[in-house]
Amino acid sequence: MHHVGDGTARIDDFADAITLEDVPGEYLFSFDTDGSMTPRTAFEMACKSLSSRFGDLLEQLSEDL
């Protein structure tokens, strides 16, 4: 976006093009798949993988502490 960055006359036109705001108690994200599985399947597999990894981490921390 060099054509709308600092030092250009267009920066004010795009000042609020992207805004971020906190939504208490919410976390929003998006992801894409390559089409080999549905988004729901990809999400569920990712959750299982993360759960397993965090379980392993918890186990290692419990042993070390």
Distance bins in CASP14 RR format, pairs under 12 A and 6 or more apart:
PFRMAT RR
TARGET T0000
AUTHOR 0000-0000-0000
RMODE 2
METHOD distances of the structure
MODEL  1
1 8 0 0 0 0 1 0 0 0 0 0 0
1 10 0 0 0 0 1 0 0 0 0 0 0
1 11 0 0 0 0 1 0 0 0 0 0 0
1 13 0 0 0 0 0 1 0 0 0 0 0
1 14 1 0 0 1 0 0 0 0 0 0 0
1 17 0 0 0 0 1 0 0 0 0 0 0
1 18 0 0 0 0 0 1 0 0 0 0 0
2 8 0 0 0 0 1 0 0 0 0 0 0
2 10 0 0 0 0 0 1 0 0 0 0 0
2 11 0 0 0 0 0 1 0 0 0 0 0
3 9 0 0 0 0 0 1 0 0 0 0 0
3 10 1 0 0 1 0 0 0 0 0 0 0
3 11 0 0 0 0 1 0 0 0 0 0 0
3 13 0 0 0 0 0 1 0 0 0 0 0
3 14 0 0 0 0 1 0 0 0 0 0 0
4 10 1 0 1 0 0 0 0 0 0 0 0
4 11 1 0 1 0 0 0 0 0 0 0 0
4 12 0 0 0 0 1 0 0 0 0 0 0
4 13 1 0 0 1 0 0 0 0 0 0 0
4 14 1 0 1 0 0 0 0 0 0 0 0
4 15 0 0 0 0 1 0 0 0 0 0 0
4 17 0 0 0 0 1 0 0 0 0 0 0
4 18 0 0 0 0 0 1 0 0 0 0 0
5 11 1 0 1 0 0 0 0 0 0 0 0
5 12 0 0 0 0 0 1 0 0 0 0 0
5 13 0 0 0 0 0 1 0 0 0 0 0
5 14 0 0 0 0 1 0 0 0 0 0 0
5 15 0 0 0 0 0 1 0 0 0 0 0
5 17 0 0 0 0 0 1 0 0 0 0 0
6 12 0 0 0 0 0 1 0 0 0 0 0
6 14 0 0 0 0 0 1 0 0 0 0 0
6 15 0 0 0 0 0 1 0 0 0 0 0
8 14 0 0 0 0 1 0 0 0 0 0 0
8 15 0 0 0 0 0 1 0 0 0 0 0
10 17 0 0 0 0 0 1 0 0 0 0 0
11 17 0 0 0 0 0 1 0 0 0 0 0
20 28 0 0 0 0 0 1 0 0 0 0 0
21 28 0 0 0 0 0 1 0 0 0 0 0
22 28 0 0 0 0 0 1 0 0 0 0 0
29 39 0 0 0 0 0 1 0 0 0 0 0
29 43 0 0 0 0 0 1 0 0 0 0 0
29 46 0 0 0 0 0 1 0 0 0 0 0
30 39 0 0 0 0 1 0 0 0 0 0 0
30 42 0 0 0 0 0 1 0 0 0 0 0
30 43 0 0 0 0 0 1 0 0 0 0 0
31 37 0 0 0 0 0 1 0 0 0 0 0
31 39 1 0 0 1 0 0 0 0 0 0 0
31 40 0 0 0 0 0 1 0 0 0 0 0
31 42 1 0 0 1 0 0 0 0 0 0 0
31 43 1 0 0 1 0 0 0 0 0 0 0
31 45 0 0 0 0 0 1 0 0 0 0 0
31 46 0 0 0 0 1 0 0 0 0 0 0
32 39 0 0 0 0 1 0 0 0 0 0 0
32 42 0 0 0 0 1 0 0 0 0 0 0
32 43 0 0 0 0 0 1 0 0 0 0 0
33 39 1 0 1 0 0 0 0 0 0 0 0
33 40 0 0 0 0 1 0 0 0 0 0 0
33 41 0 0 0 0 1 0 0 0 0 0 0
33 42 1 0 1 0 0 0 0 0 0 0 0
33 43 0 0 0 0 1 0 0 0 0 0 0
33 45 0 0 0 0 0 1 0 0 0 0 0
33 46 0 0 0 0 0 1 0 0 0 0 0
34 42 0 0 0 0 1 0 0 0 0 0 0
35 41 0 0 0 0 0 1 0 0 0 0 0
35 42 0 0 0 0 1 0 0 0 0 0 0
36 42 0 0 0 0 1 0 0 0 0 0 0
36 45 0 0 0 0 0 1 0 0 0 0 0
37 43 0 0 0 0 1 0 0 0 0 0 0
37 44 0 0 0 0 1 0 0 0 0 0 0
37 45 1 0 0 1 0 0 0 0 0 0 0
37 46 0 0 0 0 0 1 0 0 0 0 0
38 44 0 0 0 0 1 0 0 0 0 0 0
38 45 0 0 0 0 0 1 0 0 0 0 0
39 45 0 0 0 0 0 1 0 0 0 0 0
39 46 0 0 0 0 0 1 0 0 0 0 0
40 46 0 0 0 0 0 1 0 0 0 0 0
40 47 0 0 0 0 0 1 0 0 0 0 0
41 47 0 0 0 0 0 1 0 0 0 0 0
41 48 0 0 0 0 0 1 0 0 0 0 0
42 48 0 0 0 0 0 1 0 0 0 0 0
42 49 0 0 0 0 0 1 0 0 0 0 0
43 49 0 0 0 0 0 1 0 0 0 0 0
43 50 0 0 0 0 0 1 0 0 0 0 0
44 50 0 0 0 0 0 1 0 0 0 0 0
44 51 0 0 0 0 0 1 0 0 0 0 0
45 51 0 0 0 0 0 1 0 0 0 0 0
45 52 0 0 0 0 0 1 0 0 0 0 0
46 52 0 0 0 0 0 1 0 0 0 0 0
46 53 0 0 0 0 0 1 0 0 0 0 0
47 53 0 0 0 0 0 1 0 0 0 0 0
47 54 0 0 0 0 0 1 0 0 0 0 0
48 54 0 0 0 0 0 1 0 0 0 0 0
48 55 0 0 0 0 0 1 0 0 0 0 0
49 55 0 0 0 0 0 1 0 0 0 0 0
49 56 0 0 0 0 0 1 0 0 0 0 0
50 56 0 0 0 0 0 1 0 0 0 0 0
50 57 0 0 0 0 0 1 0 0 0 0 0
51 57 0 0 0 0 0 1 0 0 0 0 0
51 58 0 0 0 0 0 1 0 0 0 0 0
52 58 0 0 0 0 0 1 0 0 0 0 0
52 59 0 0 0 0 0 1 0 0 0 0 0
53 59 0 0 0 0 0 1 0 0 0 0 0
53 60 0 0 0 0 0 1 0 0 0 0 0
54 60 0 0 0 0 0 1 0 0 0 0 0
54 61 0 0 0 0 0 1 0 0 0 0 0
55 61 0 0 0 0 1 0 0 0 0 0 0
55 62 0 0 0 0 1 0 0 0 0 0 0
56 62 0 0 0 0 0 1 0 0 0 0 0
56 63 0 0 0 0 0 1 0 0 0 0 0
57 63 0 0 0 0 0 1 0 0 0 0 0
57 64 0 0 0 0 0 1 0 0 0 0 0
58 64 0 0 0 0 0 1 0 0 0 0 0
58 65 0 0 0 0 0 1 0 0 0 0 0
59 65 0 0 0 0 0 1 0 0 0 0 0
END
